[in-house]
Amino acid sequence: PATTYEKIKSQAARLGRVHALIGVTGAWMTRAMSLYRGLLRRYLDTLSLVSRERYRALRVIDARLQIDVEGQLDAMQQTADLYGTYHSRPLDSLSVQWLEVAQSELETLSSLPGILVGQVLRPQADGVFATELNAGSKSQALESILQLPGMRPILDTRSEAGQGLIARAWHSGQIQCTDAYMMDVRTHTWHSSFRSLGIRSAVAIPIRGLQEMEFVLIVLGAYPHQFSSGWMRTFITSLQNRWEQLVRLNHANRFPVMDSHQAAIYRERLHSGGLCLFMQPVVELKTGALFKVEALARLTMPDGSLVMPGQFLTALRSSDLDALFRQGLAQGLEWVRECRGEGFDFPLSLNLSPSTLLHPSCVQWVEEALRKNEIAPAQLTLELLENQDFDQSTVDEAITQLERLGVKLAIDDLGSGFSSLKRLASLPFDVIKVDQAMVRDIFSEPLKTLSLIRTIIQIGYDLERVVIVEGVENESVLEAVTLLGAQYAQGYALAFPMPKEELVSWAGQSQKPVPTGDPLRTYLGALAHHWRYMQRVGKRREVGIHMALESCPLTHFLRQKGLEGEAVAQWHAQVHETNLAEIRQQASERLKDWLVEQVRSEKNI
């Protein structure tokens, strides 16, 4: 008698959600209720009831069962609809960090009925799976357990921890599912530790990137058989497709493994005064003079150790990148102001992430920082880091606003995104940077790399942009880029990044002019010289371009190396002295091939 309509509906809704998740269908529900009604009728037949009382009892029973059935069926449909809505959502904007996109996806997934935990795990170099992302009502408790010795899944299948669903999904590339987690021999390692979490089922989904396996998405359920019904299997397959699409769009293969606990430590340090700036000079190659200074971020840990950007940047979300930029801008401009008081006027260059560029207050932050430190906008260069995809028109507007402010703009990685040639010519960029990743290939693919660097330098000349070559780490590269026509460069061969307090002392020292390539000192420089000479001369010996053999720096380089009588010297002589274009070209190719071999050997010296 105390039962109310609302209570019946509430109980029915709870049962309906459970039935939907364990795979009970509407047809099963109807059949079960029909059997239950029949049992009640037979029971009533055994009672001494008059016809009217029996009729009234049957009406009450039918009404009660109808409310229960309708409530359960409605809840079952609502549960399925919630799961379907997850896939109908558009993919998050790609103008934010991969970490932020993936965390948002995981939190939405883990909020679905019956899901206790969602995790993204990647294997580290030691073969142990690290938790990169974590969400769900039991996620923190689960992660605490995984921190215990022997609890993390591993790749080694000889161990019990390597026999679980996660390792199997990674090795096989197939979705792995268990209907009864606490009874599955594959998950035996975690039975006692996970019992208190209420895990009844699990599915491990391998997620592939553009070329290889990226990570495993593990989803833990509160009910047995939760991931085995027909509609749920369809959901899981669609879930795999959705996450693989996210990976492809966000180029997740660029990002290294980042343990979620370690990522939280890095974020906490950033917001607790842990950021410090190191300064690396950009040098004018003709004079050796300081052209400008690039500010490079470091995190100082409580023990005094320094963490490099390659280690902590992937832990940062869009809001963290905003904080990194604002702190770096404040520290950098304050330092420029202090140096000006000591008689040094250093132009400053600072990295700007795409998400921060698109922040509505970005221009205001820059303007306020410049005004506070009384720094002219032209003294600041913002390097636009393009490692994400986003709407071009939005980016163009943000770039134009910064240009109106008067700051200089630089781009990395020419040829991708907004640094495509067409947009480079139309957007107000002042500086083109030859990325160090390109320069790094100069010893393995010297001719290709020399050609690419020279092309970018020429584009800079044609478009009247400043070109800075990054990654000039040794004398060979320094000589080569100088011969290719570079005017500005930075790298270890010129100056290491240093604490900002030391830069004034470095700048106060007399700077030595950079070697011009005459005389040649390295095989890479020799190759750059010959390649440039043949680019200018071509197959013909044009008047005013042809150089006499004895005037060529390569002649003296080969002589200094004791190779005057060798075949390489003969090839070189043919390049300068023969009148037959075909012979000259053949000699040039042999000379280039020989120099390429020496360059590759030079790398290992």
KAFENVEN-V392424 format. One record per pair of residues at least 4 apart in sequence whose ideal C-beta (glycine too) atoms are under 8 Angstrom apart, sorted by the first residue. I is the first residue (numbers start at 0). J is the second residue. Records with the same first field share a line. If there is no record, write none. Layout:
BEGIN
I = J + J
END
This chain:
BEGIN
2 = 6 + 7
3 = 7
4 = 8 + 66
5 = 9
6 = 10
7 = 11 + 63 + 66 + 67 + 70
8 = 12 + 66 + 70
9 = 13
10 = 14 + 67 + 70
11 = 15 + 66 + 67 + 68 + 69 + 70 + 71 + 74
12 = 16 + 70 + 71 + 73 + 74
13 = 17 + 74
14 = 18 + 71 + 74
15 = 19 + 70 + 71 + 72 + 73 + 74 + 75 + 77 + 78
16 = 20 + 74 + 75 + 77 + 78 + 112 + 113
17 = 21 + 222
18 = 23 + 28 + 71 + 75
19 = 23 + 74 + 75 + 76 + 78 + 79 + 112
20 = 78 + 112 + 113 + 220 + 221 + 222 + 225 + 231
21 = 222 + 223 + 224 + 225 + 228
22 = 224 + 227 + 228 + 229 + 231
23 = 27 + 28 + 75
24 = 28
25 = 29 + 72 + 75
26 = 30
27 = 31
28 = 32 + 68 + 71 + 72 + 75
29 = 33 + 68
30 = 34
31 = 35
32 = 36 + 64 + 67 + 68
33 = 37
34 = 38
35 = 39 + 64
36 = 40 + 60 + 61 + 64
37 = 41
38 = 42
39 = 43 + 60
40 = 44 + 57
41 = 45
42 = 46
43 = 48 + 53 + 56 + 57
46 = 53
48 = 52 + 53 + 56
49 = 53
50 = 54
51 = 55
52 = 56
53 = 57
54 = 58
55 = 59
56 = 60
57 = 61
58 = 62
59 = 63
60 = 64
61 = 65
62 = 66
63 = 67
64 = 68
65 = 69
66 = 70
67 = 71
68 = 72
69 = 73
70 = 74
71 = 75
72 = 76
73 = 77
74 = 78
75 = 79
76 = 80
77 = 81
78 = 82 + 112 + 113
79 = 83 + 230
80 = 84
81 = 85 + 111 + 112
82 = 86 + 111 + 230 + 231 + 234
83 = 87 + 234
84 = 88
85 = 107 + 108 + 111 + 234 + 238
86 = 234 + 237 + 238 + 241
88 = 107
90 = 100 + 241 + 244 + 245 + 248
91 = 95 + 99 + 100 + 103 + 104
92 = 100 + 389
93 = 100 + 248 + 249 + 387 + 388 + 389
94 = 353 + 354 + 357 + 387 + 388 + 389 + 390 + 393
95 = 99 + 100 + 316 + 317 + 354 + 387
96 = 100 + 315 + 316 + 317 + 320 + 354 + 387
97 = 101 + 249 + 250 + 251 + 254
98 = 102 + 132 + 254 + 257 + 262 + 313 + 314 + 315 + 316
99 = 103 + 316 + 317
100 = 104 + 245 + 249
101 = 105 + 119 + 132 + 245 + 249 + 251
102 = 106 + 132 + 134 + 316
103 = 107
104 = 108 + 241 + 242 + 245
105 = 109 + 117 + 118 + 119 + 132 + 133 + 134
106 = 110 + 117 + 134
107 = 111
108 = 114 + 117 + 134 + 218 + 238
109 = 114 + 115 + 116 + 117 + 134 + 135 + 136 + 138 + 218
110 = 114
113 = 220 + 221 + 222 + 225
114 = 135 + 218 + 219 + 220 + 221
115 = 135 + 136 + 137 + 196 + 197 + 198 + 219 + 220 + 221
116 = 133 + 134 + 135 + 136 + 137 + 138 + 141 + 196 + 198 + 217 + 218 + 219
117 = 132 + 133 + 134 + 135 + 138 + 216 + 217 + 218 + 219
118 = 130 + 132 + 133 + 134 + 138 + 141 + 216 + 217
119 = 130 + 131 + 132 + 133 + 214 + 215 + 216
120 = 128 + 129 + 130 + 131 + 152 + 165 + 214 + 215 + 217
121 = 128 + 129 + 131 + 213 + 214 + 215 + 256
122 = 126 + 127 + 128 + 129 + 153 + 154 + 169 + 256
123 = 127 + 128 + 129 + 256 + 258
126 = 153 + 154 + 155
127 = 151 + 152 + 153 + 154
128 = 151 + 152 + 153 + 154 + 165 + 166 + 215
129 = 151 + 256 + 257 + 258 + 259
130 = 142 + 145 + 258 + 259 + 260
131 = 214 + 256 + 257 + 258 + 259 + 262
132 = 259
133 = 138 + 139 + 141 + 142 + 259
134 = 138
135 = 141 + 219
137 = 141 + 196 + 197 + 198 + 219
138 = 142
139 = 143
140 = 144 + 195 + 196
141 = 145 + 193 + 196 + 219
142 = 146 + 259 + 260
143 = 147
144 = 150 + 189 + 192 + 193 + 196
145 = 150 + 151
146 = 150 + 260
147 = 192
149 = 160 + 188
150 = 160 + 188 + 189 + 192
151 = 160
152 = 160 + 161 + 163 + 165 + 166
153 = 158 + 160 + 161 + 166
154 = 161 + 166 + 169 + 170
155 = 160 + 161
156 = 161 + 162 + 166 + 170
157 = 161
158 = 162
159 = 163 + 187 + 188
160 = 166 + 188
161 = 166
162 = 166 + 167 + 185 + 188
163 = 167 + 185 + 186 + 188 + 189 + 203
164 = 168 + 175 + 176 + 177 + 185 + 186 + 201 + 202 + 203 + 217
165 = 169 + 175 + 203 + 215 + 217
166 = 170
167 = 171 + 173 + 175 + 185 + 203
168 = 172 + 173 + 174 + 175 + 203 + 204 + 205 + 215
169 = 205 + 212 + 215
171 = 175 + 205
172 = 205 + 207 + 212
173 = 205
174 = 202 + 203 + 204 + 205 + 235 + 236 + 239
175 = 185 + 202 + 203
176 = 200 + 201 + 202 + 203 + 226 + 227 + 235
177 = 183 + 185 + 186 + 200 + 201 + 202
178 = 200 + 223 + 224 + 225 + 226 + 227
179 = 183 + 199 + 200 + 223 + 224
180 = 186 + 190 + 193 + 198 + 199 + 200 + 201 + 219
181 = 186 + 190 + 193 + 194 + 198 + 199
183 = 187
186 = 190 + 193 + 201
189 = 193
190 = 194
193 = 198
196 = 219
197 = 221
198 = 219 + 220 + 221
199 = 220 + 221 + 222 + 223 + 225
200 = 219 + 220 + 222 + 223 + 224 + 225 + 226 + 227
201 = 217 + 218 + 219 + 220 + 226
202 = 217 + 218 + 220 + 226 + 235
203 = 215 + 216 + 217
204 = 215 + 216 + 217 + 218 + 235 + 238 + 239 + 242
205 = 212 + 215 + 239
206 = 212 + 213 + 214 + 215 + 216 + 239 + 242 + 243 + 246
207 = 211 + 212 + 213 + 243 + 246
208 = 212 + 213 + 243 + 246 + 247 + 251 + 252
209 = 246 + 247 + 250 + 252
210 = 252
211 = 252
213 = 246 + 251 + 252
214 = 251
216 = 238 + 239 + 242
218 = 226 + 238
220 = 225 + 226
221 = 225
224 = 228
225 = 231
226 = 231 + 232 + 235
227 = 231 + 232
228 = 232
229 = 233
230 = 234
231 = 235
232 = 236
233 = 237
234 = 238
235 = 239
236 = 240
237 = 241
238 = 242
239 = 243
240 = 244
241 = 245
242 = 246
243 = 247
244 = 248
245 = 249 + 251
246 = 250 + 251 + 252
248 = 388
249 = 387
250 = 386
253 = 386
254 = 313
255 = 309 + 313
257 = 261 + 262 + 313 + 314
258 = 262
259 = 263
260 = 264
261 = 265 + 314
262 = 266 + 313 + 314
263 = 267 + 314
264 = 268
265 = 269 + 298 + 306 + 310 + 311 + 314 + 315
266 = 270 + 314 + 315 + 316 + 319
267 = 271
268 = 273 + 298 + 299 + 300 + 306
269 = 273 + 274 + 298 + 311 + 315 + 319 + 322 + 323 + 326
270 = 319 + 322
273 = 298 + 299 + 300
274 = 296 + 297 + 298 + 299 + 323 + 326 + 327 + 330
275 = 296 + 297 + 298 + 299 + 305 + 330 + 498
276 = 294 + 295 + 296 + 297 + 327 + 330 + 331 + 334 + 499
277 = 294 + 295 + 297 + 496 + 497 + 498 + 499
278 = 292 + 293 + 294 + 295 + 334 + 496 + 497 + 498 + 499 + 502
279 = 292 + 293 + 295 + 489 + 494 + 495 + 496 + 497
280 = 289 + 290 + 291 + 292 + 489 + 493 + 494 + 502 + 505 + 506
281 = 289 + 290 + 291 + 292 + 293 + 348 + 467 + 487 + 488 + 489
282 = 287 + 288 + 289 + 290 + 487 + 488 + 489 + 493 + 494 + 510 + 513
283 = 287 + 288 + 289 + 290 + 486 + 487
284 = 477 + 480 + 481 + 485 + 486 + 487 + 488 + 513
285 = 486 + 512 + 513
286 = 510 + 512
287 = 510 + 511 + 512 + 513
288 = 510
289 = 345 + 506 + 510
290 = 346 + 487
291 = 345 + 346 + 347 + 348 + 380
292 = 345 + 346 + 347 + 348 + 502
293 = 347 + 348 + 349 + 382 + 489
294 = 327 + 330 + 331 + 347 + 348 + 349 + 350 + 499
295 = 308 + 496
296 = 308 + 323 + 327 + 350
297 = 305 + 306 + 307 + 308
298 = 305 + 306 + 311
299 = 303 + 304 + 305 + 306
300 = 304 + 305 + 306
306 = 310 + 311
307 = 311
308 = 312
311 = 315
314 = 319
315 = 319 + 320 + 323
316 = 320
317 = 321 + 354 + 355
318 = 322
319 = 323
320 = 324 + 352 + 354 + 355
321 = 325 + 354 + 355 + 358
322 = 326
323 = 327 + 352
324 = 328 + 349 + 350 + 351 + 352 + 355 + 364
325 = 329 + 364 + 368
326 = 330
327 = 331 + 349 + 350
328 = 332 + 349 + 364 + 365 + 368
329 = 333 + 368
330 = 334 + 499
331 = 335 + 347 + 349
332 = 336 + 347 + 368 + 369 + 371 + 372 + 374 + 379
333 = 337 + 372
334 = 338 + 347 + 499
335 = 339 + 345 + 347 + 372 + 374 + 378
336 = 340 + 372 + 373 + 374
337 = 341
338 = 343 + 344 + 345 + 502 + 503
339 = 343 + 344
341 = 503
343 = 503 + 506
344 = 378
345 = 502 + 506
346 = 377 + 378 + 379 + 380
347 = 378 + 379 + 380
348 = 379 + 380 + 381 + 382 + 409
349 = 379 + 380 + 381 + 382
350 = 381 + 382 + 384
351 = 355 + 356 + 361 + 381 + 382 + 383 + 384
352 = 356 + 384
353 = 357 + 383 + 384 + 385 + 386 + 387 + 389 + 394
354 = 358 + 387
355 = 361
356 = 361 + 383 + 394 + 397 + 398 + 401
357 = 361 + 389 + 393 + 394 + 397
358 = 364
360 = 364
361 = 365 + 397 + 401
362 = 366 + 397 + 400 + 401 + 404
363 = 367
364 = 368
365 = 369 + 379 + 381 + 401 + 404 + 406
366 = 370 + 404
367 = 371
368 = 372
369 = 374 + 375 + 376 + 379 + 404 + 406
374 = 378 + 379
375 = 405
376 = 404 + 405 + 406
377 = 405 + 406 + 407
379 = 406 + 407
380 = 406 + 407 + 408 + 409 + 429 + 430
381 = 401 + 406 + 407 + 408 + 409
382 = 409 + 410 + 411 + 430 + 432
383 = 398 + 408 + 409 + 410 + 411 + 417
384 = 411
385 = 410 + 411 + 412 + 415 + 416 + 417 + 418
388 = 416
389 = 393 + 394
390 = 394
391 = 395 + 417 + 422
392 = 396
393 = 397
394 = 398 + 417
395 = 399 + 417 + 422 + 426
396 = 400
397 = 401
398 = 402 + 408 + 417 + 426 + 427
399 = 403 + 426 + 427
400 = 404
401 = 406 + 408
402 = 406 + 408 + 427
407 = 429 + 430
408 = 426 + 427 + 428 + 429 + 430
409 = 428 + 429 + 430 + 431 + 432 + 467
410 = 417 + 418 + 423 + 428 + 430 + 431 + 432
411 = 418 + 432 + 434
412 = 416 + 418 + 434 + 436
413 = 418 + 420 + 423 + 431 + 433 + 434 + 455 + 458
414 = 418 + 419 + 420
415 = 419
417 = 422 + 426
418 = 422 + 423
419 = 423
420 = 424 + 458
421 = 425
422 = 426
423 = 428 + 431 + 458 + 462 + 464
424 = 462
428 = 464
429 = 464 + 465
430 = 464 + 465 + 466 + 467
431 = 455 + 458 + 459 + 464 + 465 + 466 + 467
432 = 466 + 467 + 468 + 469
433 = 437 + 438 + 452 + 455 + 456 + 466 + 467 + 468 + 469 + 470 + 485
434 = 438 + 469 + 470
435 = 439 + 469 + 470 + 490
436 = 440 + 470
437 = 448 + 451 + 452 + 470
438 = 448 + 452 + 468 + 469 + 470 + 471 + 472 + 476 + 480 + 490
439 = 470
440 = 444 + 447 + 448
441 = 445 + 448 + 449 + 452 + 476 + 479 + 523
442 = 523 + 598 + 599 + 601 + 602
443 = 599 + 602
444 = 448
445 = 449 + 523 + 526 + 595 + 598 + 599
446 = 450 + 526 + 530 + 591 + 595
447 = 451
448 = 452
449 = 453 + 479 + 483 + 526 + 527 + 530
450 = 454 + 530
451 = 455
452 = 456 + 468 + 480 + 483 + 485
453 = 457 + 483 + 484 + 531 + 534
454 = 458
455 = 459 + 466
456 = 460 + 466 + 468 + 483 + 484 + 485
457 = 461 + 484
458 = 462 + 464 + 466
459 = 463 + 464 + 465 + 466
460 = 466 + 484
465 = 486 + 487
466 = 485 + 486 + 487
467 = 487 + 488 + 489
468 = 480 + 485 + 487 + 488 + 489 + 490
469 = 488 + 489 + 490
470 = 476 + 490
471 = 476 + 477 + 480 + 488 + 489 + 490 + 491 + 492 + 493
472 = 476 + 490 + 491 + 492
473 = 477 + 491 + 492
474 = 478 + 492 + 514 + 520 + 521
475 = 479 + 521 + 522 + 523 + 524 + 598 + 601
476 = 480 + 490 + 492 + 523
477 = 481 + 488 + 490 + 492 + 493 + 513 + 514
478 = 482 + 514 + 516 + 519 + 520 + 521 + 523 + 524 + 527
479 = 483 + 521 + 523 + 524 + 526 + 527
480 = 485 + 488 + 527
481 = 485 + 488 + 513 + 514 + 515 + 516
482 = 516 + 524 + 527 + 528 + 531
483 = 527 + 531
488 = 493
489 = 493 + 494
491 = 495
493 = 513
494 = 505
497 = 501 + 502 + 505
498 = 502
501 = 505
502 = 506
503 = 507
504 = 508
514 = 520
516 = 524 + 527 + 528 + 552
517 = 552
518 = 552 + 555 + 556 + 559
519 = 524 + 525 + 528 + 552 + 553 + 555 + 556
520 = 524 + 556
521 = 525 + 601
522 = 526 + 594 + 597 + 598 + 600 + 601
523 = 527 + 598 + 601
524 = 528
525 = 529 + 553 + 556 + 594 + 597
526 = 530 + 591 + 594 + 595 + 597 + 598
527 = 531
528 = 532 + 552 + 553
529 = 533 + 553 + 571 + 574 + 587 + 590 + 591 + 594
530 = 534 + 591
531 = 535
532 = 536 + 546 + 551
533 = 537 + 574 + 587 + 591
535 = 544
536 = 540 + 541 + 544 + 545
537 = 541
538 = 580 + 583 + 584
539 = 580
540 = 544 + 545 + 578 + 583
541 = 545
545 = 575
546 = 550 + 551 + 575
547 = 551 + 575
548 = 554 + 571 + 572 + 575 + 576
549 = 554
550 = 554
551 = 555 + 571 + 575
552 = 556
553 = 557 + 571
554 = 558 + 568 + 571
555 = 559
556 = 560
557 = 562 + 563 + 565 + 567 + 568 + 571
558 = 562 + 563 + 568
562 = 567 + 568
563 = 568
564 = 568
565 = 569
566 = 570 + 589
567 = 571 + 589 + 590 + 593
568 = 572
569 = 573 + 586
570 = 574 + 586 + 587 + 589 + 590 + 593
571 = 575 + 586 + 590
572 = 576
573 = 577 + 582 + 583 + 586
574 = 583 + 586 + 587 + 590
577 = 582 + 583 + 586
579 = 583
580 = 584
581 = 585
582 = 586
583 = 587
584 = 588
585 = 589
586 = 590
587 = 591
588 = 592
589 = 593
590 = 594
591 = 595
592 = 596
593 = 597
594 = 598
595 = 599
596 = 600
597 = 601
598 = 602
599 = 603
600 = 604
END
